[in-house]
Amino acid sequence: MFDIIISGGEIIDGTGSPAIQTDLGIVGETIEAIEDLSQAQSHQIIDAQGLSVAPGFIDTHTHSEGILLIDPQHANGLLQGITTEIVGLDGMSFAPLSKENYHIYASYLGGLLGNPPLELDMSSISAFRSHYHRRVAVNLAYLVPHGAIRLEILGFNDLPLVGESLKTAQKILREGLDQGAVGFSTGAIYYPGHWATTDELIEMCQTVKEAGSIYVNEPRVGNPRRAFKQGGILEGLEIAKRSGVSIHFAHLKTGIETAGKTEELLSPVDKAKIQGVDCSMDIYPYPTGSSTPVSFLPSTIQEGGPYAIIDRLRKSSHQKTILEFLKTQSFAKLDQIIFSYLSKRKDLEGKRLTAISKERGKCPEQTLCDLLLEEELKIGYVNAPPQNQVLLDCINQDCMKLLARPDYMVCSDITPMGRWQHPRCYGAFPRFLGRLRRNSQFLSLEEVVNRMTDNPARRFKLTKRGKLAKGYFADIVVFDPDRVIDKSTYENPRQFPQGITFVLVNGQVAVKQGNCTGILAGQAVP
Ligand SMILES: [Zn+2]
């Protein structure tokens, strides 16, 4: 007797093998049979005739840990078919942190991660994981964030992590990995992580290597003078070469300035692979990203953390330093900023910084400083997409070209705050699965599914996930391969995708006929 039979669908097992039409039987949390079950009995039957049945999608890069504590249903992830999310990315998250440091970091990261309940125990990875286990709709895997470790040991300060403090950092990291974290992460532009040198990261990654875990690198942009070859993927590859760690690059893709140059982008990776570096990547299918502008501020202004930053924003001498810095930084593209989230001025969500600066009669740099102060740093933004259709088509094409590589996987990079979120928060997976796949010759449906399921599960060592096989957890997506599509756009982001009819998490129906059921069956994995 089965609990659920999914009958007559095209079973895509996640490995890239061709789909086969048959039935799938579930007992409890796991898949018990993939064969003709027309004579078998079941409490529930899901008719999947004409539909594809795939493993639940694994999102290798999301920032949903804050919002999940407030909105455990997490419809914008779940309705994309995502059943497992990896969080703790870019070197920043909530654990392991003392109560005081948790409050400090939550305040600094508010524009990205929102306002989580401050009474929670975040002092260890075990404690962090317990807040999600069977309490949220999706499974959650965690990376130990570099910034949190630095904050615990050195405070929010520009100090070197060496000697005894480095040993303590490695011990904290190892404890986290032993308590179920699936890797270690660093970020592109976020403090206090960016006070690190490449040598510090090599030392930290030796611990990751010893634990048999993985290092997730968002290629460094900020504080480049501390980095080997000014950061970027060259720093990451150097860390991997010298520590021997397996490395995974976060959202490595072309953008407005690099459209069409996929080979140039990947050439250092391929050279390093020949030299024995174990490297993988992920990607979201959009031309621009989103983040929080607190990360634009120079190193000297960041010193001391969020309260010190707010204090400095009030003083004209520091404002002058910030304005001069912003005018010289190429990564702070102020003319492209659309505000996605402001903690107070909701009416400014969806507005461009340049428009607000015109209204206020001040330069964009000054307006941004004023807003950071008014909002106590809690601001999120999206970078506007290019208007040129040829360029957009080229970037879409690049996305599929990159995804065709077997060392690529899919991520959303969900930054879930505010009314004007990045469209990837609602559409990343169905966009690859439907719109881009149907317009491209590069990958079969089975291959696209592989990049979303078995590929990441093996890379991040998620036990019995990512594949439809007997004994595996019943994380399953049922979708119409001809109809599945993202509806979310930069102009109208909060639109759920279409064509995904059922989502099961650990054997429980979390989405039924396209609607969330309210079931919170997610687990802290692996
Ligand atoms: Zn990210």
Residues whose N, C-alpha, C, O or C-beta is under 5 A from the ligand:
A	BS01	ZN	L89 D90 D413
